[in-house]
């Protein structure tokens, strides 16, 4: 069964690529001829893509890319721009703390690392850009989870809380206490909950509507990020998170808005 599912996905990707590279709308017959699919298979894939707004049908009955693809591209550009804005802040924090600093965004019910400024120390904690983790595990996700609305938070707390390490908090009431603590102090701290022998401090980056758009986290070996030293890092973390939040709340200069809108049509 898994092999069959992968083959179907391969076919779907090929249809999407055909839609993306065609200068005109694509007919059912063209999908059959170009990709060698039989008519039922080609039809089912096109109808499925259409139902998810990945494909759309024009007035002449041909298929083109749907609005969801444009939305994906908009999200990609937004996240790229956000990481670009965050870069100077995580580099400065790395230089001030001598620890690795990562910038993450929220995607669904997980956080995803989009950039990192790696510690120059011989012993350090590093993560892969693109790696993700559930919201309940570690300081980065906890910051997001703490700022969710009551219903969204409750849904996650009542769901399956995956244990990534022996220290991952999976007991809802204990996790609830940690979330309230995070809200009260403005940051989260975790030790060995996502990666063994690694600790982290994280603070939220807010958007114009005070929504969490990203998270800045300082991560390092647990024997270095002890409570006393972590306490001295918190003001530095707060400052960079606040400065980045202020950037995101400030409207772009007129010339930048004009440049950004130049390719909209």
Secondary structure, DSSP 8 states (H G I E B T S, - for coil): -HHHHHHHHHHHHHHHHHHHH-SS-B-HHHHHHHH---HHHHHHHHHHHHHTTSEEE-TTS-EEE-HHHHHHHHHHHHHHHHHHHHHHHHHHHHHHHSSEEEEEEEETTEEEEEEEE---SSS-----TT-EEETTSSHHHHHHHHTS-HHHHHHHHTS----SSTT----HHHHHHHHHHHHHHS-EEEESSSSTTEEEEEEEEE-TTS-EEEEEEEEEETTTS-HHHHHHHHHHHHHHHHHHHHHHHS---HHHHHHHHTT--
